[in-house]
Amino acid sequence: MAQISAGHYEEAVASLSREETYGTGSREHLVPALALAGRVPEAQEEARLFLAGNPNWKVGDLVANSPFKSPSDAQPLVDGWRLVGLRE
């Protein structure tokens, strides 16, 4: 999340795609990292996979469960999910 917040989207993609992190819930953050890196088709596929396993998940859950002190600090994550078409 720190890499995404700092605008280091490709670095975030690399971190979240590592074998030891991929599929461990990292998709929730991988989706916006890919989308914000301009890799929207990949982000859409990851979103599809994530939502298949989490059908009741909403963007608001991401904000509510983020470690940021201010909800606005999670805005890049929200923006990334919106780029793949998810609306609250």
N, C-alpha and C positions, 0 to 999 in steps of 0.2 A: 504494500500500500504506500510505503514511503517513496518508492521509485515512481509510482504512478503520480502521486501528489507533487513530486518534484519535476514532472514532465519527462521522465526517463522511461518512456513507454517500451522501447525495444529491450532495454535492460530488464524491465519488469516482465516482459514476455519470456525472456531467457530464464529468469529466476523461477517463474511460475510454471514453465514447461519442463523443468528438470525432472528426471525420472523419480526422484525421491519426493517431489511435491505434486507432480501432475496427478490429478484424480483424487487428491486428498481434500477436496473442498476448495482447491485453488482456482477452479473454473470461475467461481464467483468474482474473482479479481482478474483472472486471465481474460475474460470477455472484454471488460473495458480497456485493459492494456492493449489488446489486439486492435480494438476499434479505434482507439485514440492514436495508435501507430499507423492508422490508415489501412489496416488489414481486415476490413469489414467482412468479407466473405468467410474468413477463418473465424472471426469473432461470432458470426451468426451460427456457424456450425457448433462452436463451443457453447454458445447460449442454448442451442437446441439440446445438446447433451446434458447440460446443467439442469435445464428446466424439466427434462424428462425424469430426472431423479428427484426434483424438487418442485413438483407441480403447483404448489401453493405459495411459492416464493414471490416476493414483490421487491421492487427497488427500495421501498421504505424499510425493508428488513435490513438491507445493506447499510443504510444510514443509521438505523437504530442500533445495530450491532458493531458499528465501527468504533475504533478506539479514539477517534478525534474528539477534542473538547467541543468543537463547534460543528454543527451539521454542515455548514458551508464548506468545511475542509474536505468533506467527502464528495463535493460536487464533481470533481473529475471522474469519479467512479460512476456516479449517476449519469453524467454526460456520455460516458462510454456505453452504458447500457442503452441509453436512448438512441445512440447511433446504430444499434442493431435492431431497433424497432420496438423495444420494450417500453410501454407506457404504463404509468401508475394509474 
